[in-house]
Amino acid sequence: MTEIKGWSRPDMARRLAADIPEGWAVNLGIGLPTLVANYVPLDREVIFHSENGVLGVGPAPEPGAEDPWMINAGKQLITLRPGASLMGQADSFAVIRGRHLDLAVLGGYQVAANGDFANWSTGRAGEAPAVGGAMDLGAGAKQVWVLMEHVAKGGVAKLVERCSYPLTARGSVTRVYTDLAVIDITASGFVLRECAPGLSRADVQAVSGAPLG
Amino acid sequence: MIDKFVPSVEAALDGIGNGATLMIGGFGTVGQPDCLVDGLIARGLRDLVVIANNAGGDFGGLPKLIEQGAIAKVICSYPRATGKTAFDALLAAGKIELEIVPQGTLAERIRAAGVGVPAFYTPTAAGTALAEGKETRVINGREAVLEYALAADFALVQAWEADRWGNLTYRGTGRNFNPIMAAAARFTIATAHHARPLGALDPEHVMTPGLFVQRVFVAGSAL
């Protein structure tokens, strides 16, 4: 099998960021999803939420201007943008669980054609499971988009008919952004919306574990 | 005169014994009452149940407490740290029990205890391994999981400012679990960075009313 090459990680984040409209409240998961904020210009007013208690996360601080009291859910130092608010866990999870969040962008181990996804545990013994806010985001956000590599190490498909890893939430993913494609999840399963430059539908289908409509 | 200030960590922690259930505030290192957790280490306790979002993490005093074998059970959402920790080793050896709870459910269970709600239904975790063995109900067409309130004997919280009535403010993202834990525990011990005279805190800006706090320790304060 020849290795196919699609978007780089920054390009994946940039591609997803292009689809976030002004005015949305958005939570970005730890890891790759966090990069998305770098590609939403400050004059497009998107309100980034961090589950440890921030609405209005701004850019990373300049060297020398760090405030150790200001961190995000990934425990990285942050700034607040004008208009930001701080809150405790009760209010921060009211944002998520009360369905006030327009979008959660999360990483994924697997996404299924029915919108189920798995991103918190491989189910392997000897690994302490760590869920954080993933299940709250998966069940509570108005929309869940997953941003992940299309294929796992070893060539295993991450877009699947049914998840084999322990689920994070059922039926909540509506769109997947990978290094190879943008895919919607509809009542009839995966629907391919866009391929990375130079790739064909057949290229993307060949490394997917379920049919792409 | 109501005066909840105590002069030392030892005085702040007086009465915490073996087998106690403790809530410890903080998300990461921010808002974690480090001096109180360090004080627990000196008490040589056993069989504690610790409710803390990042228990098992590799920062602050908790890893030392875990290493010491003081903790029998941890209730948290995110026990994972970068690299192997004492927690991982004890968990693998079956010497510490772990109850993993989604972060929002953890917050709501704590909040529920503080507000007198014995249990509630939530769609979070429905259909997942974390709902196994729990009662579920379909409410408004959606499956929801029954979760019980989570109370504690003691809460250890980190504030920014405090007065002698125990009124607290928090700073930055340091608020996190502290206010709900203060309300949920039968006895709340706060540490604060700044002691303020009674009346100096703007009542509009008090984030935890002093009624929820029983003791306050402020390092280096003579107030």
Contacts between the chains, C-beta under 8 A, distances in Angstrom:
chain1	res1	chain2	res2	distance
A	50	B	173	7.7
A	51	B	103	6.4
A	51	B	104	7.7
A	52	B	27	4.3
A	52	B	28	7.5
A	52	B	30	7.6
A	52	B	173	5.1
A	52	B	176	5.6
A	53	B	27	7.5
A	53	B	173	5.3
A	53	B	175	5.8
A	53	B	176	5.6
A	54	B	173	6.2
A	67	B	172	6.5
A	68	B	30	7.3
A	69	B	30	6.0
A	69	B	171	4.9
A	69	B	172	2.9
A	69	B	173	6.4
A	69	B	174	5.5
A	70	B	172	4.8
A	70	B	173	5.9
A	71	B	27	7.6
A	71	B	28	5.9
A	71	B	30	5.4
A	71	B	172	8.0
A	71	B	173	5.4
A	73	B	27	7.9
A	75	B	28	4.2
A	75	B	29	7.8
A	86	B	172	6.6
A	86	B	173	6.6
A	86	B	175	6.5
A	87	B	175	6.8
A	88	B	170	7.6
A	88	B	175	4.3
A	88	B	176	6.1
A	88	B	177	7.3
A	88	B	178	7.0
A	88	B	179	4.8
A	88	B	180	6.5
A	88	B	207	7.6
A	89	B	27	7.9
A	89	B	103	7.5
A	89	B	104	7.9
A	89	B	107	3.8
A	89	B	110	7.9
A	89	B	111	8.0
A	89	B	176	5.4
A	89	B	177	5.1
A	89	B	180	6.1
A	90	B	107	5.9
A	90	B	108	7.5
A	90	B	111	4.9
A	90	B	179	7.3
A	90	B	180	5.3
A	92	B	107	7.7
A	92	B	176	8.0
A	93	B	103	7.0
A	93	B	104	3.6
A	93	B	107	4.9
A	93	B	108	6.6
A	96	B	104	5.9
A	97	B	104	5.2
A	97	B	108	7.4
A	97	B	122	6.7
A	97	B	123	7.9
A	97	B	124	6.4
A	121	B	129	7.5
A	126	B	92	5.8
A	128	B	56	6.3
A	128	B	79	4.7
A	128	B	80	5.6
A	128	B	87	7.0
A	128	B	88	5.9
A	128	B	91	5.7
A	128	B	98	6.6
A	129	B	79	7.9
A	129	B	100	5.4
A	130	B	77	7.4
A	130	B	78	4.6
A	130	B	79	5.8
A	130	B	80	3.7
A	130	B	100	7.5
A	131	B	77	5.7
A	131	B	78	7.1
A	131	B	100	5.9
A	131	B	101	7.7
A	131	B	102	5.3
A	131	B	103	7.2
A	131	B	130	6.8
A	132	B	77	5.3
A	132	B	78	4.5
A	132	B	102	7.9
A	132	B	103	5.3
A	133	B	77	7.2
A	133	B	102	6.9
A	133	B	103	4.2
A	133	B	104	6.0
A	134	B	102	7.4
A	135	B	102	4.1
A	135	B	104	7.8
A	135	B	105	7.6
A	135	B	124	5.1
A	135	B	125	4.9
A	135	B	128	6.4
A	135	B	130	6.7
A	136	B	102	5.3
A	136	B	103	6.2
A	136	B	104	3.4
A	136	B	105	7.0
A	136	B	124	4.9
A	138	B	124	7.9
A	139	B	122	7.8
A	139	B	123	4.6
A	139	B	124	4.6
A	139	B	125	7.3
A	139	B	126	6.8
A	140	B	104	7.2
A	140	B	123	7.4
A	140	B	124	6.7
A	166	B	128	6.6
A	166	B	129	4.7
A	167	B	127	6.1
A	167	B	128	4.7
A	167	B	129	7.4
A	168	B	128	6.8
A	169	B	126	8.0
A	169	B	127	7.5
A	169	B	128	7.1
A	170	B	126	6.9
A	170	B	127	4.2
A	170	B	128	7.8
